[in-house]
Amino acid sequence: MRKIVAISCLFAGFAPAEVTRLKDLASIEGVRDNQIMGYGLVAGLNRSGDSQMTLFSFQSLTNLLRRMGVTVDPTQIQVHNIASVMVSATLPAFAQPGTKIDVVVSAIADAKSLQGGVLLMTPLKAADGQVYAVAQGPVITGGFVSGRGDNTQTVNHPTVGRTPQGAIVERAPPTVQPAGHFKLQLHQADFTTAARVAALLNRHFAGDAQVAQAESAGVVVVEVPLSYATRQVEFVAEIEDLSVDTDQRAKVVINERTGTIVVGKEVRISPVVIMHGNLNVEISTKLDVSQPAPMSQGKTTVVPQTSVKTKEEPAKSVVLQKGATIEELVRALQAIGSTPRDVIAILQTLRVEGALDAEIEVN
């Protein structure tokens, strides 16, 4: 028999709308983070490193020793305390040489754990192939492996770790400096919000010429006023501190795997009557053994006995008046004992019928 497990729903967004700082709503075009990564070795492991089958680990160790003036044959190396890893990091905008950043160290071969290891000097490159940082230092893992052979216990994920402040920036990343004009990129493109941002900037800097214009749903072009021509950083800081009323699309996000529903406050429902019932079908099979009599020529056989039970609950109804909100619908459905799966099915049916004025996104 199948068991249906109801997972609790999360309904958010019913609080009154609040203003949002431009600093949290948009970013300047060209002022962005950059991804960097590199290949390296972690040494000092307690026999939890790569096995002899991982040839490139020992080739890397051979090349490293050769640069140190030690010549060895990679086929003659038998060590268990090194691991090949990929090192990744995020290089923030305006990072200057000497700035320290965190790195993530991930095993790429068959190492069992990076616990206690030390990342050896690893150049980190960006998409243009240039080295922007160099990483080195102890690896901190959030898990461990204990035991030997088949008697082991693993906690969390021991083959991925971090090296806090483990990379030193060697080259400043290419970053656009705000000049005479720049563009604000909205994190969530919306025509109404873009128009409000432009109107807010023009109203705030009313003493100057028009400083902002909405170019599209996601971009607002800003001209630096003459009074801030030599104080562009202060101008950007003043813009970031302004707040604007954001606008949101009516949307319902459903995750059917977890039974989670997130509903925006703008969602409205037309007058509608909802009737919903449950039909449960239970199929069970019992295996009976038919044993022949002693000294007979019969054979023992297994006879399946299948039974089918059907149970249908009476339909429960909910009546919604004009202008009802999704919150009222949820409360009504909870009052009649609806499960998260019932709510998901009802919302999808309402959207098909045209009674739900919102976009449904299923993850």
KEKE-3310 file (N, C-alpha, C; in steps of 0.2 Angstrom, whole numbers, plus 5000, padded with zeros to 4 digits):
npx = (5004:5003:5009:5004:5012:5011:5018:5022:5015:5022:5018:5020:5023:5012:5013:5011:5017:5034:5046:5061:5079:5089:5102:5100:5092:5096:5111:5127:5131:5144:5151:5155:5156:5169:5173:5185:5197:5208:5220:5226:5236:5233:5242:5248:5238:5230:5233:5222:5221:5223:5222:5234:5229:5225:5233:5236:5238:5250:5258:5257:5263:5276:5280:5280:5290:5300:5302:5307:5319:5321:5322:5311:5304:5288:5281:5287:5283:5274:5263:5250:5245:5242:5231:5223:5215:5202:5202:5192:5186:5178:5181:5180:5173:5183:5194:5210:5228:5235:5224:5215:5205:5192:5193:5187:5190:5190:5190:5195:5198:5199:5201:5197:5195:5198:5203:5213:5222:5234:5233:5243:5253:5243:5239:5226:5215:5206:5192:5199:5211:5221:5231:5224:5225:5233:5233:5234:5236:5230:5217:5200:5188:5170:5167:5171:5180:5180:5187:5192:5193:5179:5172:5168:5164:5155:5154:5145:5152:5167:5176:5176:5181:5186:5197:5199:5202:5212:5218:5228:5226:5233:5232:5222:5205:5196:5186:5172:5173:5162:5158:5155:5142:5132:5125:5111:5107:5093:5089:5078:5070:5058:5045:5037:5044:5057:5053:5049:5061:5068:5060:5061:5075:5076:5067:5074:5086:5082:5086:5096:5098:5088:5092:5090:5084:5073:5078:5075:5065:5074:5085:5091:5097:5109:5114:5128:5126:5132:5136:5141:5152:5166:5164:5160:5160:5153:5141:5136:5135:5125:5114:5113:5107:5094:5077:5064:5047:5044:5038:5028:5026:5011:5012:5013:5022:5026:5032:5032:5038:5042:5030:5029:5022:5023:5016:5013:5008:5000:4991:4975:4959:4945:4927:4921:4917:4923:4924:4931:4937:4943:4950:4954:4963:4967:4978:4982:4992:4993:5002:4999:5004:5003:5003:5007:5001:5009:5020:5015:5013:5013:5017:5024:5016:5015:5002:4995:4985:4975:4968:4957:4953:4942:4940:4931:4930:4917:4914:4921:4917:4921:4917:4921:4921:4920:4935:4942:4957:4972:4976:4964:4959:4968:4966:4953:4954:4962:4954:4945:4952:4962:4976:4993:4995:4982:4980:4989:4984:4971:4975:4981:4970:4962:4969:4969:4955:4954:4951:4961:4971:4985:5002:5008:5022:5031:5042)
npy = (4994:5011:5025:5041:5055:5070:5086:5100:5117:5132:5148:5164:5182:5190:5201:5219:5229:5234:5247:5246:5247:5255:5249:5236:5232:5234:5234:5241:5241:5232:5232:5219:5202:5190:5174:5162:5149:5134:5121:5110:5103:5093:5090:5080:5072:5059:5045:5045:5049:5050:5035:5023:5021:5033:5041:5054:5062:5058:5061:5075:5077:5072:5082:5093:5090:5090:5103:5107:5103:5089:5074:5061:5045:5043:5031:5025:5030:5028:5034:5039:5051:5062:5072:5076:5091:5103:5120:5134:5150:5166:5181:5197:5213:5227:5221:5222:5220:5210:5208:5197:5182:5169:5152:5137:5120:5106:5088:5079:5066:5050:5052:5049:5058:5075:5079:5088:5091:5101:5114:5115:5128:5136:5142:5153:5155:5166:5167:5172:5167:5172:5174:5178:5176:5168:5153:5145:5135:5128:5116:5116:5105:5101:5089:5071:5055:5040:5025:5009:4999:4990:4994:5009:5026:5040:5057:5071:5079:5075:5077:5089:5105:5121:5135:5147:5164:5160:5163:5175:5190:5194:5201:5215:5213:5216:5230:5241:5258:5270:5283:5298:5294:5279:5263:5256:5240:5231:5218:5210:5211:5223:5233:5242:5244:5249:5261:5268:5269:5277:5289:5292:5295:5306:5315:5316:5322:5335:5348:5347:5343:5331:5316:5302:5289:5276:5263:5250:5236:5231:5240:5255:5271:5282:5298:5307:5321:5338:5344:5333:5329:5327:5319:5306:5293:5297:5301:5288:5282:5289:5287:5273:5273:5277:5273:5263:5260:5244:5234:5219:5204:5194:5179:5161:5149:5133:5118:5102:5091:5093:5098:5111:5128:5144:5160:5175:5192:5199:5190:5186:5180:5175:5175:5160:5142:5129:5112:5097:5081:5065:5051:5035:5021:5005:4992:4976:4962:4945:4931:4914:4898:4883:4867:4850:4834:4822:4810:4811:4815:4828:4846:4860:4875:4893:4903:4918:4930:4943:4958:4972:4987:5001:5018:5032:5048:5060:5075:5091:5107:5124:5141:5156:5173:5188:5196:5189:5184:5174:5170:5169:5159:5148:5148:5143:5131:5124:5124:5114:5103:5101:5094:5098:5093:5093:5107:5111:5104:5110:5124:5123:5119:5130:5139:5134:5135:5149:5157:5161:5174:5174:5169:5153:5144:5129:5120)
npz = (5000:4996:5004:5008:5011:5019:5017:5025:5020:5014:5015:5009:5009:5012:5020:5022:5008:5007:5006:4996:4997:4984:4984:4987:4977:4964:4953:4948:4931:4925:4937:4945:4952:4949:4943:4947:4946:4949:4947:4959:4972:4987:5002:5015:5020:5030:5025:5017:5004:4986:4976:4969:4957:4952:4940:4936:4948:4953:4943:4944:4956:4953:4944:4952:4961:4953:4949:4961:4961:4962:4955:4950:4947:4941:4941:4951:4963:4978:4987:4999:5004:4997:4986:4972:4967:4964:4964:4968:4968:4972:4965:4970:4964:4962:4969:4976:4973:4985:4993:5003:5000:5002:4998:4989:4991:4981:4980:4966:4962:4968:4982:4999:5010:5014:5026:5037:5028:5018:5007:4993:4984:4973:4957:4952:4939:4928:4916:4905:4905:4913:4927:4943:4956:4970:4979:4995:5009:5025:5024:5028:5033:5034:5038:5042:5040:5048:5055:5048:5033:5030:5040:5043:5046:5040:5041:5036:5022:5017:5007:5002:5005:5014:5013:5023:5019:5011:4998:4989:4981:4966:4955:4949:4946:4930:4930:4928:4930:4937:4927:4917:4914:4919:4920:4929:4934:4936:4948:4947:4933:4928:4922:4928:4941:4936:4930:4941:4948:4940:4941:4954:4956:4947:4954:4967:4963:4959:4957:4947:4930:4920:4927:4926:4916:4911:4902:4899:4905:4913:4915:4920:4914:4920:4922:4928:4938:4936:4948:4955:4948:4951:4962:4961:4968:4980:4974:4969:4981:4987:4979:4981:4994:4993:4993:4986:4981:4976:4963:4961:4951:4950:4956:4959:4966:4965:4972:4969:4973:4987:4992:4994:4994:4988:4989:4981:4987:4978:4972:4966:4967:4957:4959:4964:4966:4975:4974:4981:4983:4990:4983:4988:4984:4988:4986:4990:4991:4996:4999:4998:5003:4995:5000:4996:5000:5011:5004:4991:4974:4971:4970:4979:4979:4976:4979:4974:4983:4979:4984:4983:4988:4989:4994:4995:4999:5004:4994:4998:5000:4995:4996:4987:4988:4978:4974:4983:4992:4990:5002:5010:5003:5006:5020:5021:5014:5023:5034:5031:5031:5020:5012:5008:4995:4990:4990:4980:4969:4968:4965:4953:4945:4946:4939:4926:4924:4924:4935:4943:4945:4941:4939:4937:4943:4942:4951)
capx = (5000:5006:5008:5005:5015:5009:5023:5019:5016:5025:5014:5024:5021:5006:5014:5011:5023:5039:5051:5068:5085:5092:5108:5097:5087:5100:5118:5130:5133:5151:5153:5152:5161:5172:5174:5192:5198:5214:5221:5232:5237:5233:5246:5248:5233:5232:5232:5215:5222:5221:5225:5239:5225:5225:5239:5238:5240:5257:5262:5258:5268:5282:5282:5281:5296:5306:5303:5311:5326:5321:5320:5309:5300:5281:5279:5290:5280:5269:5261:5243:5244:5241:5225:5222:5209:5200:5201:5188:5185:5175:5185:5175:5174:5188:5199:5217:5233:5236:5218:5214:5199:5191:5193:5184:5194:5186:5193:5192:5199:5196:5202:5192:5194:5203:5203:5220:5227:5236:5233:5250:5253:5239:5237:5219:5214:5199:5190:5203:5217:5226:5231:5222:5226:5237:5230:5238:5235:5226:5210:5195:5182:5165:5165:5177:5179:5183:5187:5196:5190:5172:5169:5169:5158:5157:5150:5145:5155:5174:5180:5176:5183:5187:5203:5198:5208:5218:5221:5230:5225:5239:5230:5215:5200:5194:5180:5170:5172:5156:5161:5149:5135:5132:5118:5109:5104:5088:5090:5072:5067:5050:5044:5035:5049:5061:5050:5049:5068:5070:5056:5064:5081:5074:5064:5079:5091:5077:5090:5100:5095:5086:5098:5089:5079:5072:5080:5071:5063:5079:5091:5090:5103:5110:5119:5131:5125:5138:5138:5145:5157:5172:5163:5156:5159:5148:5135:5134:5133:5119:5109:5111:5104:5088:5072:5059:5042:5045:5032:5029:5021:5007:5015:5012:5028:5025:5037:5028:5042:5042:5024:5029:5019:5025:5011:5014:5002:4996:4987:4968:4954:4938:4921:4922:4915:4928:4923:4936:4936:4948:4948:4960:4963:4972:4979:4986:4993:4995:5005:4997:5008:4999:5008:5004:5000:5015:5021:5011:5018:5012:5022:5023:5015:5013:4996:4994:4978:4975:4962:4957:4948:4942:4937:4930:4927:4913:4918:4920:4916:4923:4914:4925:4917:4923:4940:4946:4964:4975:4977:4958:4958:4972:4963:4947:4956:4965:4948:4941:4957:4965:4983:4997:4994:4976:4980:4992:4979:4966:4978:4982:4964:4959:4973:4966:4948:4954:4949:4967:4974:4993:5007:5010:5028:5032:5049)
capy = (5000:5017:5030:5048:5059:5078:5090:5107:5122:5139:5154:5170:5187:5193:5207:5225:5231:5239:5250:5243:5251:5253:5245:5229:5231:5235:5235:5245:5237:5231:5231:5212:5197:5186:5167:5160:5142:5132:5114:5110:5097:5094:5086:5079:5068:5053:5039:5046:5053:5047:5029:5022:5021:5040:5043:5062:5064:5056:5065:5082:5077:5072:5089:5098:5089:5092:5110:5108:5100:5082:5070:5054:5041:5043:5024:5022:5034:5025:5038:5039:5057:5068:5072:5081:5095:5109:5126:5139:5156:5172:5187:5203:5219:5232:5218:5225:5215:5209:5206:5189:5179:5162:5147:5131:5115:5100:5082:5077:5059:5045:5053:5048:5064:5080:5082:5088:5092:5107:5115:5118:5134:5135:5148:5153:5159:5168:5164:5175:5163:5176:5172:5183:5175:5162:5150:5140:5135:5122:5114:5115:5101:5101:5082:5067:5048:5037:5018:5006:4994:4991:4997:5016:5031:5046:5063:5076:5078:5076:5078:5096:5110:5128:5138:5154:5169:5156:5166:5182:5193:5196:5206:5218:5211:5222:5233:5247:5263:5275:5289:5303:5290:5272:5259:5252:5234:5228:5211:5207:5215:5224:5239:5247:5246:5253:5268:5271:5271:5283:5295:5293:5298:5313:5319:5317:5327:5339:5354:5346:5341:5325:5312:5295:5287:5269:5261:5244:5234:5229:5244:5262:5274:5287:5303:5310:5328:5342:5345:5327:5327:5325:5315:5300:5288:5300:5301:5282:5280:5293:5283:5266:5274:5279:5268:5264:5255:5239:5230:5212:5200:5190:5173:5156:5145:5126:5113:5096:5086:5094:5100:5118:5133:5151:5164:5182:5195:5202:5185:5187:5174:5177:5172:5153:5137:5123:5105:5093:5075:5061:5044:5031:5014:5001:4985:4972:4955:4940:4925:4908:4892:4876:4861:4844:4829:4818:4805:4812:4817:4835:4851:4865:4881:4899:4906:4925:4932:4950:4961:4979:4991:5008:5022:5039:5053:5065:5081:5096:5113:5131:5147:5162:5179:5193:5200:5185:5183:5167:5169:5167:5152:5144:5147:5139:5124:5121:5123:5108:5098:5099:5093:5102:5090:5095:5114:5111:5102:5115:5130:5122:5119:5137:5143:5132:5138:5156:5160:5163:5179:5174:5164:5147:5141:5123:5118)
capz = (5000:4996:5010:5006:5017:5018:5019:5027:5015:5016:5012:5011:5005:5014:5023:5017:5004:5010:5001:4996:4995:4978:4984:4987:4971:4957:4954:4942:4925:4925:4944:4946:4954:4944:4945:4946:4948:4947:4949:4964:4976:4994:5005:5022:5022:5034:5021:5014:4998:4980:4976:4964:4950:4949:4938:4936:4954:4954:4938:4946:4961:4950:4941:4957:4964:4948:4950:4967:4960:4964:4949:4952:4942:4944:4942:4957:4969:4981:4993:5000:5008:4992:4983:4967:4969:4960:4969:4965:4972:4969:4965:4971:4961:4965:4973:4974:4975:4992:4996:5004:4999:5003:4992:4990:4988:4980:4977:4959:4960:4973:4989:5004:5014:5014:5033:5040:5022:5017:5000:4990:4980:4967:4954:4951:4933:4926:4909:4900:4906:4917:4935:4947:4963:4972:4985:4998:5016:5027:5022:5034:5031:5038:5039:5042:5039:5054:5054:5042:5029:5029:5047:5043:5048:5037:5044:5031:5016:5019:5001:5000:5011:5013:5016:5024:5017:5008:4992:4989:4975:4963:4949:4950:4940:4926:4933:4925:4935:4935:4924:4916:4915:4920:4920:4934:4932:4941:4949:4944:4928:4929:4919:4933:4945:4932:4929:4948:4950:4936:4943:4961:4955:4945:4960:4972:4961:4955:4956:4941:4924:4921:4928:4925:4911:4911:4895:4898:4911:4918:4914:4920:4913:4925:4921:4934:4938:4936:4955:4957:4943:4954:4968:4958:4973:4984:4970:4969:4988:4989:4975:4984:5000:4992:4994:4981:4981:4971:4961:4959:4947:4954:4955:4963:4965:4968:4972:4970:4977:4994:4994:4996:4990:4990:4985:4982:4990:4973:4969:4967:4964:4955:4963:4962:4971:4974:4977:4981:4987:4990:4981:4990:4981:4991:4983:4994:4989:5001:4996:5001:5001:4994:5002:4994:5005:5011:4999:4985:4968:4970:4971:4983:4974:4979:4976:4976:4984:4978:4986:4981:4992:4987:4998:4992:5004:5002:4992:5002:4996:4998:4992:4988:4985:4973:4978:4988:4991:4991:5009:5012:5000:5010:5027:5020:5013:5029:5039:5029:5031:5014:5012:5003:4988:4988:4988:4974:4963:4967:4962:4946:4942:4946:4934:4920:4924:4923:4941:4947:4941:4943:4935:4941:4941:4945:4951)
cpx = (5004:5004:5009:5007:5014:5015:5020:5020:5019:5021:5017:5021:5015:5006:5013:5018:5027:5044:5058:5073:5087:5098:5106:5093:5091:5107:5121:5132:5141:5154:5151:5158:5164:5174:5182:5193:5205:5215:5227:5232:5236:5237:5245:5242:5235:5229:5224:5215:5220:5225:5230:5235:5225:5231:5241:5240:5247:5261:5262:5263:5275:5285:5283:5288:5302:5307:5307:5318:5326:5318:5318:5305:5293:5278:5282:5287:5274:5267:5253:5241:5243:5234:5225:5215:5208:5199:5198:5187:5181:5179:5180:5177:5179:5193:5206:5222:5235:5230:5217:5207:5198:5191:5190:5188:5190:5190:5190:5194:5196:5198:5196:5190:5200:5205:5211:5225:5229:5237:5240:5248:5249:5237:5230:5218:5207:5198:5195:5210:5223:5226:5230:5223:5230:5234:5234:5236:5231:5219:5205:5189:5176:5163:5172:5175:5183:5183:5191:5192:5183:5168:5171:5163:5160:5152:5151:5148:5163:5178:5179:5177:5184:5194:5201:5204:5214:5221:5222:5229:5231:5238:5223:5211:5198:5187:5178:5169:5166:5159:5155:5142:5136:5125:5117:5105:5099:5089:5084:5069:5060:5050:5042:5040:5055:5059:5050:5056:5070:5066:5059:5070:5080:5071:5069:5084:5087:5081:5094:5095:5092:5092:5097:5083:5079:5073:5076:5068:5068:5085:5088:5097:5103:5115:5121:5130:5132:5141:5142:5150:5163:5171:5158:5155:5153:5141:5132:5131:5126:5113:5107:5107:5096:5083:5066:5054:5043:5038:5033:5024:5017:5009:5014:5018:5026:5031:5034:5032:5042:5035:5024:5026:5021:5020:5013:5007:4998:4991:4980:4964:4948:4933:4921:4919:4919:4925:4928:4936:4942:4946:4955:4959:4969:4972:4984:4987:4996:4997:5003:5001:5003:5004:5005:5005:5007:5015:5017:5016:5017:5018:5020:5022:5013:5007:4995:4987:4978:4968:4963:4951:4948:4938:4937:4927:4922:4917:4916:4921:4918:4920:4918:4921:4922:4929:4944:4953:4966:4975:4970:4956:4962:4969:4957:4949:4959:4959:4945:4946:4961:4973:4987:4996:4987:4976:4984:4988:4974:4969:4979:4976:4961:4963:4970:4959:4948:4952:4955:4971:4982:4996:5009:5017:5029:5039:5050)
cpy = (5006:5022:5037:5052:5067:5082:5097:5112:5128:5144:5160:5176:5191:5199:5213:5226:5235:5241:5246:5248:5249:5249:5238:5227:5231:5235:5239:5240:5237:5230:5224:5208:5193:5179:5165:5153:5140:5124:5114:5103:5098:5088:5085:5075:5061:5047:5039:5049:5048:5040:5029:5022:5028:5042:5050:5065:5064:5060:5072:5082:5076:5079:5094:5097:5090:5099:5112:5105:5093:5078:5063:5051:5041:5036:5021:5025:5030:5029:5038:5046:5063:5067:5077:5085:5101:5115:5131:5144:5161:5178:5193:5209:5223:5228:5220:5220:5216:5207:5199:5187:5172:5158:5141:5125:5109:5094:5081:5070:5055:5046:5052:5054:5069:5083:5082:5090:5099:5108:5118:5124:5133:5141:5148:5158:5160:5165:5167:5171:5166:5174:5178:5182:5169:5159:5145:5141:5129:5122:5113:5111:5101:5093:5078:5060:5045:5029:5015:5000:4995:4994:5005:5020:5037:5051:5068:5074:5080:5077:5085:5101:5117:5130:5145:5159:5166:5158:5173:5184:5195:5201:5208:5215:5217:5224:5240:5252:5268:5281:5294:5300:5283:5269:5255:5246:5231:5221:5207:5212:5216:5232:5244:5249:5250:5260:5271:5273:5277:5289:5297:5297:5306:5318:5320:5322:5332:5346:5353:5344:5334:5320:5304:5294:5279:5267:5255:5242:5232:5234:5252:5266:5281:5292:5307:5318:5332:5343:5339:5325:5324:5321:5310:5295:5291:5299:5294:5280:5283:5289:5276:5267:5276:5273:5269:5258:5250:5236:5223:5209:5195:5183:5168:5151:5138:5122:5106:5091:5087:5096:5107:5123:5140:5155:5171:5186:5198:5197:5186:5181:5177:5173:5164:5148:5131:5117:5100:5087:5071:5054:5040:5024:5010:4994:4982:4965:4950:4934:4919:4902:4886:4871:4855:4839:4825:4812:4805:4815:4825:4840:4857:4871:4887:4902:4913:4927:4940:4953:4969:4982:4998:5012:5029:5043:5058:5071:5086:5103:5120:5136:5153:5168:5183:5196:5196:5184:5176:5165:5166:5160:5147:5142:5142:5132:5121:5120:5116:5102:5096:5098:5097:5099:5092:5102:5115:5110:5107:5122:5129:5122:5126:5141:5141:5135:5146:5160:5163:5168:5179:5169:5159:5144:5135:5121:5111)
cpz = (5000:5001:5007:5012:5015:5021:5020:5021:5018:5012:5014:5007:5007:5018:5019:5014:5008:5005:5002:4994:4988:4978:4984:4981:4964:4959:4947:4937:4925:4931:4946:4949:4948:4947:4943:4949:4946:4949:4953:4967:4983:4997:5012:5025:5026:5030:5018:5007:4992:4980:4970:4957:4947:4947:4938:4942:4955:4949:4940:4952:4959:4947:4946:4960:4959:4948:4956:4967:4961:4958:4952:4947:4945:4945:4948:4964:4972:4988:4993:5004:5003:4989:4978:4968:4964:4965:4965:4970:4968:4970:4965:4966:4965:4969:4971:4976:4982:4996:4997:5003:5000:4997:4994:4987:4987:4977:4970:4957:4966:4980:4993:5008:5013:5021:5035:5034:5022:5009:4998:4986:4974:4963:4952:4945:4932:4919:4904:4901:4910:4924:4939:4954:4964:4978:4988:5006:5018:5025:5028:5031:5036:5040:5040:5041:5045:5053:5048:5039:5028:5035:5047:5044:5044:5040:5039:5025:5016:5013:4998:5006:5009:5016:5017:5023:5015:5002:4992:4982:4972:4957:4950:4944:4936:4928:4930:4931:4933:4933:4923:4916:4916:4920:4926:4932:4937:4942:4946:4939:4928:4927:4924:4938:4942:4931:4936:4950:4946:4939:4950:4960:4952:4950:4965:4970:4956:4953:4949:4935:4925:4921:4926:4920:4911:4903:4894:4904:4916:4918:4915:4919:4917:4923:4927:4933:4939:4943:4958:4952:4945:4960:4965:4963:4978:4981:4970:4976:4990:4985:4979:4991:4999:4992:4989:4982:4975:4969:4959:4955:4952:4952:4960:4961:4969:4967:4974:4974:4984:4997:4997:4991:4992:4985:4986:4984:4985:4970:4971:4964:4963:4959:4960:4968:4969:4978:4976:4985:4986:4988:4983:4987:4984:4988:4987:4991:4994:4997:5000:4998:5001:4995:5000:5000:5005:5006:4993:4980:4967:4972:4975:4978:4979:4976:4979:4977:4984:4980:4985:4985:4990:4992:4995:4997:5001:5000:4997:4998:4999:4993:4993:4984:4981:4977:4983:4987:4992:4998:5012:5009:5004:5017:5026:5018:5019:5034:5037:5028:5025:5016:5007:4996:4986:4986:4981:4968:4962:4964:4955:4942:4941:4941:4927:4919:4922:4929:4945:4943:4943:4939:4940:4939:4945:4945:4952)
residu = (MET:ARG:LYS:ILE:VAL:ALA:ILE:SER:CYS:LEU:PHE:ALA:GLY:PHE:ALA:PRO:ALA:GLU:VAL:THR:ARG:LEU:LYS:ASP:LEU:ALA:SER:ILE:GLU:GLY:VAL:ARG:ASP:ASN:GLN:ILE:MET:GLY:TYR:GLY:LEU:VAL:ALA:GLY:LEU:ASN:ARG:SER:GLY:ASP:SER:GLN:MET:THR:LEU:PHE:SER:PHE:GLN:SER:LEU:THR:ASN:LEU:LEU:ARG:ARG:MET:GLY:VAL:THR:VAL:ASP:PRO:THR:GLN:ILE:GLN:VAL:HIS:ASN:ILE:ALA:SER:VAL:MET:VAL:SER:ALA:THR:LEU:PRO:ALA:PHE:ALA:GLN:PRO:GLY:THR:LYS:ILE:ASP:VAL:VAL:VAL:SER:ALA:ILE:ALA:ASP:ALA:LYS:SER:LEU:GLN:GLY:GLY:VAL:LEU:LEU:MET:THR:PRO:LEU:LYS:ALA:ALA:ASP:GLY:GLN:VAL:TYR:ALA:VAL:ALA:GLN:GLY:PRO:VAL:ILE:THR:GLY:GLY:PHE:VAL:SER:GLY:ARG:GLY:ASP:ASN:THR:GLN:THR:VAL:ASN:HIS:PRO:THR:VAL:GLY:ARG:THR:PRO:GLN:GLY:ALA:ILE:VAL:GLU:ARG:ALA:PRO:PRO:THR:VAL:GLN:PRO:ALA:GLY:HIS:PHE:LYS:LEU:GLN:LEU:HIS:GLN:ALA:ASP:PHE:THR:THR:ALA:ALA:ARG:VAL:ALA:ALA:LEU:LEU:ASN:ARG:HIS:PHE:ALA:GLY:ASP:ALA:GLN:VAL:ALA:GLN:ALA:GLU:SER:ALA:GLY:VAL:VAL:VAL:VAL:GLU:VAL:PRO:LEU:SER:TYR:ALA:THR:ARG:GLN:VAL:GLU:PHE:VAL:ALA:GLU:ILE:GLU:ASP:LEU:SER:VAL:ASP:THR:ASP:GLN:ARG:ALA:LYS:VAL:VAL:ILE:ASN:GLU:ARG:THR:GLY:THR:ILE:VAL:VAL:GLY:LYS:GLU:VAL:ARG:ILE:SER:PRO:VAL:VAL:ILE:MET:HIS:GLY:ASN:LEU:ASN:VAL:GLU:ILE:SER:THR:LYS:LEU:ASP:VAL:SER:GLN:PRO:ALA:PRO:MET:SER:GLN:GLY:LYS:THR:THR:VAL:VAL:PRO:GLN:THR:SER:VAL:LYS:THR:LYS:GLU:GLU:PRO:ALA:LYS:SER:VAL:VAL:LEU:GLN:LYS:GLY:ALA:THR:ILE:GLU:GLU:LEU:VAL:ARG:ALA:LEU:GLN:ALA:ILE:GLY:SER:THR:PRO:ARG:ASP:VAL:ILE:ALA:ILE:LEU:GLN:THR:LEU:ARG:VAL:GLU:GLY:ALA:LEU:ASP:ALA:GLU:ILE:GLU:VAL:ASN)
# end
